[in-house]
Amino acid sequence: MIGYYDYVLGLIPGALVGLTAFLIAAGMDLLIAMPVGAAVAALVAGHALFVNGPVATEHETAGGSAERPRMNAD
């Protein structure tokens, strides 16, 4: 099943390469089009990290699998 982060991982290079190519085809100079594409890719990555960040589930924060009890060093 395709999730949010799968779309993000596809959109980052798509924004960088695709938007840059589109802006160059529209007549914009490469020295302007490249930073614009990179800024959009950075915004997508920033949104995925900070606005809609990954959340650990209770199972992931328990320190291991549910079948194996945690070891106590004391």
Rosetta blueprint (number, residue, H / E / L):
1 M L
2 I L
3 G L
4 Y H
5 Y H
6 D H
7 Y H
8 V H
9 L H
10 G H
11 L H
12 I H
13 P H
14 G H
15 A H
16 L H
17 V H
18 G H
19 L H
20 T H
21 A H
22 F H
23 L H
24 I H
25 A H
26 A L
27 G L
28 M L
29 D L
30 L H
31 L H
32 I H
33 A H
34 M H
35 P H
36 V H
37 G H
38 A H
39 A H
40 V H
41 A H
42 A H
43 L H
44 V H
45 A H
46 G H
47 H H
48 A H
49 L H
50 F H
51 V H
52 N L
53 G L
54 P L
55 V L
56 A L
57 T L
58 E H
59 H H
60 E H
61 T H
62 A L
63 G L
64 G L
65 S L
66 A L
67 E L
68 R L
69 P L
70 R L
71 M L
72 N L
73 A L
74 D L
